[in-house]
């Protein structure tokens, strides 16, 4: 995932304001968080909105 972030950052698809390692870690945390929210039966709509907000931070 880190290499994918490095490639996408290099091509301008995602921001280069943080390291590819940090970006990959963020994506991992997002996936883990969604899994936790899903298992807990919490509001899926709110979780997806939070994920969209986090991903907006990666977009170039």
C-alpha distances in whole Angstrom, upper triangle without the diagonal:
4,5,5,6,9,10,11,12,14,15,16,15,13,15,15,17,14,12,9,8,11,9,6,9,11,9,9,12,13,12,14,17,18,18,21,22,23,24,26,28,27,28,25,26,25,22,21,23,21,17,19,20,17,15,18,17,14,16,18
4,5,5,6,9,10,10,12,14,15,14,12,14,13,15,12,9,5,5,8,7,5,8,10,10,10,13,15,15,16,19,20,21,23,24,25,27,29,30,29,30,27,28,27,24,23,24,22,19,20,20,17,15,18,16,13,16,17
4,5,5,6,9,10,10,12,14,14,13,14,13,16,14,11,7,8,12,10,9,12,14,13,14,17,18,18,20,22,23,23,26,27,28,30,32,33,32,32,30,30,30,27,25,26,25,21,22,23,20,17,20,18,15,16,17
4,5,5,6,8,10,11,12,11,10,13,13,16,14,12,8,10,12,10,8,12,13,11,13,16,16,16,19,21,21,22,25,26,26,28,30,31,30,30,27,27,27,24,22,24,22,19,19,20,17,15,17,16,13,14,15
4,5,5,6,8,10,10,9,8,9,9,12,10,9,5,8,9,7,7,10,11,10,12,15,15,15,18,20,20,22,24,25,26,28,30,31,29,29,26,26,26,23,21,22,20,17,17,18,15,12,14,13,10,11,12
4,6,5,6,9,10,10,9,10,9,12,10,8,5,8,11,9,9,13,14,13,15,18,18,19,21,23,24,25,27,29,29,31,33,34,33,33,30,30,29,26,25,25,24,21,21,21,18,16,17,16,12,13,13
4,5,5,6,9,9,9,11,11,14,13,12,9,12,14,12,12,16,16,15,17,20,20,20,23,25,25,26,29,30,30,33,35,35,34,34,31,31,30,28,25,26,25,22,21,22,19,17,18,17,13,13,13
4,5,5,6,5,6,8,9,13,12,12,9,13,14,11,11,15,15,14,16,19,18,19,22,23,23,25,27,28,28,31,33,33,32,31,28,28,27,25,22,23,22,19,18,19,17,13,14,14,10,10,10
4,5,5,6,5,6,5,9,9,9,8,11,12,10,11,15,14,14,17,19,19,20,23,24,24,26,28,29,30,32,34,34,33,32,29,29,28,26,24,23,22,19,18,18,16,14,14,13,9,9,8
4,5,8,8,9,8,11,12,11,10,14,15,13,14,18,18,18,20,22,22,23,26,27,28,30,32,32,33,36,37,38,36,36,33,32,32,29,27,27,26,23,22,22,20,17,18,16,13,13,11
4,6,8,10,10,14,15,14,13,16,17,15,16,20,19,18,21,24,23,24,27,28,28,30,32,33,33,36,38,38,36,35,32,31,31,29,26,26,26,23,21,22,20,17,17,17,13,12,10
4,6,7,8,11,13,14,13,16,17,14,16,19,18,18,21,23,22,23,26,27,27,29,31,31,32,35,36,36,35,33,30,29,29,27,25,24,23,21,19,19,18,15,14,14,11,9,6
4,7,9,12,13,14,12,16,16,13,14,18,16,15,19,20,19,20,23,24,23,26,28,28,29,32,33,33,32,30,27,26,26,24,21,21,21,18,16,17,15,12,12,12,9,7,6
4,7,9,10,11,10,13,13,9,12,15,13,12,16,17,16,18,21,21,21,24,26,26,27,30,31,31,29,28,25,24,24,22,19,19,18,16,14,14,12,9,9,9,5,4,4
4,6,7,9,10,13,12,9,12,15,13,14,17,18,17,19,22,22,23,25,27,27,28,31,32,33,30,29,27,26,25,23,21,20,19,17,15,14,12,11,10,8,5,6,4
4,5,7,8,11,11,9,12,15,14,15,18,19,19,21,23,24,25,27,29,29,31,33,34,35,33,32,30,29,27,25,24,23,21,19,18,17,15,14,13,11,8,9,8
4,7,9,12,10,10,13,14,13,15,18,18,19,21,23,23,25,27,28,28,30,33,33,34,32,31,29,28,27,25,24,23,20,19,18,16,14,14,13,10,9,10,9
4,7,8,6,7,10,11,11,13,15,16,16,19,20,21,22,25,26,26,28,30,31,32,30,30,28,28,26,24,23,22,20,18,18,16,13,13,14,10,9,12,11
4,5,5,6,9,10,11,13,14,15,17,19,20,21,23,25,26,27,29,31,32,33,31,31,29,29,28,25,24,24,22,19,20,19,16,15,16,13,11,14,14
4,5,5,6,9,10,11,12,14,15,17,18,20,21,23,24,26,27,29,30,32,30,30,28,28,27,24,23,23,21,18,19,19,15,14,16,13,10,13,13
4,5,5,6,9,10,11,12,14,16,17,18,20,21,23,24,26,27,29,30,29,30,27,28,27,24,23,24,21,19,20,19,16,15,17,15,13,16,17
4,5,5,6,9,10,10,12,14,15,16,18,20,21,22,24,26,27,28,27,27,25,26,24,21,21,21,18,16,17,17,13,13,15,12,11,14,15
4,5,5,6,9,10,11,13,14,15,17,19,20,21,23,25,26,27,25,25,23,23,22,19,18,19,16,14,15,14,11,10,12,10,8,11,13
4,5,5,6,9,10,11,12,14,16,17,18,20,21,23,24,26,25,25,23,24,22,19,18,20,17,14,16,16,12,11,14,13,10,13,15
4,5,5,6,9,10,10,12,14,15,16,18,20,21,22,24,23,24,22,23,21,18,18,19,16,14,16,16,12,12,15,13,12,16,18
4,5,5,6,9,10,10,12,14,15,16,18,20,21,22,21,21,19,20,18,15,15,16,13,10,13,12,8,9,12,10,9,13,16
4,5,5,6,9,10,11,12,14,15,17,19,20,21,20,20,18,18,17,14,13,15,13,9,11,12,9,8,12,11,10,13,16
4,5,5,6,8,10,11,12,14,15,17,18,20,19,20,18,20,19,15,15,17,14,12,14,15,12,12,15,15,13,16,19
4,5,5,6,8,10,10,12,14,15,16,18,17,18,16,18,16,13,14,15,12,10,13,14,10,12,15,14,14,17,20
4,5,5,6,9,10,10,12,14,15,16,15,15,13,14,13,10,10,12,9,7,10,11,8,9,13,12,12,15,19
4,5,5,6,9,10,11,12,14,15,15,16,13,15,15,11,11,14,12,9,12,14,11,12,15,16,15,17,21
4,6,5,6,9,10,11,12,14,14,16,14,16,15,12,13,15,13,11,15,16,13,14,18,18,18,20,24
4,5,5,6,8,10,10,12,11,13,11,14,12,9,10,13,10,9,13,14,12,13,17,17,17,20,23
4,5,5,6,9,10,11,10,11,8,11,10,7,8,11,10,8,12,13,12,13,16,17,18,20,23
4,6,5,6,9,10,11,12,10,14,14,10,11,15,13,12,15,17,16,16,20,21,21,23,26
4,5,5,6,9,9,11,11,14,13,10,13,15,14,13,17,18,16,18,21,22,22,25,28
4,6,5,6,5,8,7,11,10,7,10,13,11,12,15,16,16,17,20,21,22,24,28
4,5,5,6,8,7,11,11,9,11,14,14,13,16,18,18,19,21,23,23,25,29
4,5,8,11,11,14,15,12,14,17,17,16,20,21,20,22,25,26,26,28,32
4,6,9,10,14,13,12,14,17,16,17,20,21,21,22,25,26,27,29,33
4,7,8,11,12,11,13,16,16,16,19,21,21,22,25,26,27,29,33
4,6,9,8,8,11,13,13,14,17,18,18,20,22,24,25,27,30
4,6,6,6,9,10,11,13,15,16,17,19,20,22,24,25,29
4,5,5,6,9,10,10,12,14,15,16,18,20,22,23,26
4,5,5,6,9,10,11,12,14,15,17,19,21,21,25
4,5,5,6,9,10,11,13,14,15,17,19,20,24
4,5,5,6,9,10,11,12,14,16,17,19,23
4,5,5,6,9,10,10,12,15,16,16,20
4,5,5,6,9,10,11,13,15,15,19
4,5,5,6,9,10,11,13,15,18
4,5,5,6,9,10,11,13,16
4,5,5,6,9,10,11,14
4,5,5,7,9,10,14
4,5,5,7,9,13
4,5,5,7,10
4,5,5,9
4,6,8
4,6
4
